[in-house]
Amino acid sequence: MNFTVVGAGAWGTAFALHLVRAGHAVTLAPRRSEQAAALLATRENTDYLSGIALAPSLAITANLSVALSAADVIVLACPTQALRETCTRVRDALPVSHRVGLVVSLAKGLELGTHLRPSEVIGESLPGLLVGALTGPTNAAEVARGLPAAMVLAAAAPSAFLTEVQTAISGPTLRVYTGDDLPGVEFGGCLKNIYAIAAGCCDGLRLGDNTKAALLTRALAEMVRVGIALGAKPETFYGLSGFGDLVATCHGGWSRNRQFGCRLGEGATVASLLDQRKTVVEGHKTAAAFNELCVARGIEAPILREVHAILFEGKQPAAALSALMTRGLKRETAPSR
């Protein structure tokens, strides 16, 4: 197949390298022409994925018209808040006569203001195209190096082509499952980043394994509850895009969201951490979007609410933990399945 990956951050670059290993024709399309020139000159993404050589057969261009001219599948690897603008550029660059089989989102978040999932943003911006999401516990550097991983691919509508893409993407180092619950797959990818910030706060406060285990257990229960209230299937959250991604992101030393929370637990301020960053911490703005959504829908999400208070209301992580620990006592019940 012919794949075009739009966005040359760590994950977009890593996924492009995986697709090249799988034997496909792949074009990586950075947003900036100067980044494209640097990648071509050095054959390495020093800003986002240093130390990993770009395959000689990987095509690189910032000219979207060229990049999309023969694409069977478009992979959008940009931050959620940049997705709509990226889709507009893709729409304007797509050849009128060319038919794309699938547009796949790698984004994990909700759009601020609209509260739309990535696939919904794409659907609005690129009407008439089959839209899907690919997500799961995948660290970019590990995928780029060819270490084994598994993901789930879900689409907005049933399609034989989706199965073809599943087969094309899968291989000895990446096993891809298909799913029919696109909202659940995307909500899991969104929510786990918020809970990873909370897990990082626990690490920064040096609270130990008991605290973190309890947090992740209740985070999974909250994820299921929120997902059900928003129309997702509960069983989706026990899969790769829910539990799997939650575990990886909350424990991985590479996790930007966990690292962000850890620094907050150690006493750093949100503003200082954001000022120093080149890469996006998706859980930050996703917490704002999800908190608005839960308040509007009357959905009870105490962990999410406390993370929001830390990020946007100046609450100290230790105070947020105390608020969670002193809530009214309840009976534990298994989340609905």
Secondary structure, 3 states (H helix, E strand, C coil): CEEEEECCCHHHHHHHHHHHHCCCEEEEECCCHHHHHHHHHHCEECCCEEEEECCCCCEECCCHHHHHCCCCEEEECCCHHHHHHHHHHHHHHCCCCCCCCEEEECCCCCCCCCCCCHHHHHHHHCCCCCEEEEECCCCHHHHHHCCCEEEEEEECCCCHHHHHHHHHHCECCEEEEEECCHHHHHHHHHHHHHHHHHHHHHHHCCCHHHHHHHHHHHHHHHHHHHHHHCCCCHHHHHCHHHHHHHHHHHHCCCCHHHHHHHHHHCCCCHHHHHHCCCCCCHHHHHHHHHHHHHHHHCCCCHHHHHHHHHHHCCCCHHHHHHHHHCCCCCCCCCCCC
